[in-house]
Amino acid sequence: MNNPIKWVRQRPTIELLAYLTMAMELNPLFQGIKIIRQSSATDVSVWTYIIIAMIGTIWFVYGRKIRSLPLIIGNSIKIVTSIFVILTIWWYR
């Protein structure tokens, strides 16, 4: 198993699972929606979402380097939704 990406691409079930788990990257979006509905972000830590965005950026760069579409797409979603939450926290505080 010299190339793990080639190994994953040869197994469509694993690649399908990788694409399905990308949907979990929408998680911060639900927090942003909750902040908007409650018009309050007093109980939400902005640092959590800053760290999530930073981690997503690192994984995005790694995904680009190894040309892994699930990593690129999933972490793009994570970065955008985390920035959305950061902006809603800033707006409602």
C-alpha positions in Angstrom: 0.0 0.0 0.0 2.5 2.6 -1.2 -0.2 5.1 -2.4 -3.2 5.4 0.0 -5.2 7.6 -2.4 -4.8 5.0 -5.2 -5.9 2.3 -2.7 -9.0 4.3 -1.8 -9.9 4.9 -5.5 -9.7 1.2 -6.2 -12.3 0.6 -3.6 -15.5 2.5 -4.6 -17.3 1.7 -1.3 -14.6 3.5 0.7 -14.6 6.5 -1.7 -18.4 6.7 -1.5 -18.1 6.7 2.3 -15.5 9.5 2.0 -18.0 11.6 -0.1 -20.8 10.9 2.4 -18.8 12.0 5.4 -18.2 15.3 3.6 -21.8 16.2 4.4 -20.8 16.2 8.1 -18.8 19.3 7.4 -22.0 21.3 7.3 -22.2 21.0 11.0 -21.1 24.6 11.8 -23.9 25.8 9.5 -26.5 24.6 12.0 -24.9 26.6 14.8 -25.0 29.7 12.6 -28.7 29.2 11.9 -29.3 28.7 15.6 -27.5 32.0 16.4 -29.6 33.8 13.8 -32.9 32.3 15.1 -32.1 33.3 18.7 -30.5 36.6 17.7 -27.8 35.8 20.3 -24.4 34.4 20.3 -23.5 34.8 24.0 -23.1 31.1 24.7 -20.9 30.3 21.6 -17.1 30.4 21.6 -15.7 32.2 18.6 -12.3 30.6 19.2 -13.8 27.2 18.6 -14.8 28.2 15.0 -11.6 30.0 14.4 -9.7 26.8 15.2 -12.1 24.7 13.1 -11.5 27.1 10.2 -7.7 26.8 10.7 -7.8 23.0 10.8 -10.0 23.0 7.7 -7.5 25.2 5.9 -4.6 22.8 6.8 -6.6 19.8 5.6 -7.7 21.7 2.4 -4.0 22.5 1.6 -3.1 18.8 2.2 -6.0 17.7 0.0 -4.8 19.9 -2.8 -1.3 18.5 -2.5 -2.5 14.9 -2.8 -5.3 15.8 -5.2 -8.0 14.3 -3.0 -11.4 15.6 -4.1 -13.2 14.5 -0.8 -10.7 16.4 1.3 -10.8 19.5 -0.9 -14.6 19.6 -1.1 -15.2 18.7 2.5 -12.8 21.1 4.0 -13.9 23.9 1.6 -17.4 23.4 3.1 -15.9 23.4 6.6 -14.0 26.6 6.0 -17.0 28.5 4.5 -19.5 27.4 7.2 -17.0 28.2 10.0 -16.5 31.6 8.6 -20.2 32.0 8.4 -20.5 31.2 12.1 -17.7 33.5 13.0 -19.4 36.3 11.2 -22.8 35.6 12.8 -21.1 35.5 16.3 -19.5 38.9 15.5 -22.8 40.3 14.2 -25.0 39.1 17.2 -22.6 40.0 20.1 
